[in-house]
Amino acid sequence: MQCERLHLRHRFDATRQLLLLQHRAVALLKGAPGFLGGDRLDEPGSPKAPCSRQASSLPTGTFTGGEDGIEQVPRGVLFGFIDLKSQMTMYYVVLAIFLGTLLFVHRVLHSPFGEVLKAIRENEARAISLGYKTDRYKLLAFVLSAS
């Protein structure tokens, strides 16, 4: 009986200590911005104010074009004979790439490889029991998604 009371008392003290530590951490984190000077970042006379003003006045549009993006990028010739300077030609090239990618993904998903990936997704243990090397299939799917 004495041992059980000592055990319960010890467990209560550990729980109380953890709660106190949690409350102290929360109090410290709540006060951290004020302690570190985050609440008066742009006040005149603050040592951090010149840095924040300088960072906000950087010319972001000189290289990247700012909100407009990079303009005036010259379009070249695709495969040596498809001139991409026309808007319609560019539209059809992008459409062809999109449809080709869509067809490729559809073909992969409906191939035996795609069926094995679906089986692995549904129940990996069942796919292993059927004799598929799931690690190899998952690695191949990862490499395919990265390319």
Secondary structure by P-SEA (a helix, b strand, c coil): caaaaaaaaaaaaaaaaaaaaaaaaaaaaaaccccccccccccccccaaaaaaaaaacccccccccccccccbbbbbcccccccccaaaaaaaaaaaaaaaaaaaaaaaacaaaaaaaaaaacaaaaaaaccaaaaaaaaaaaaaac
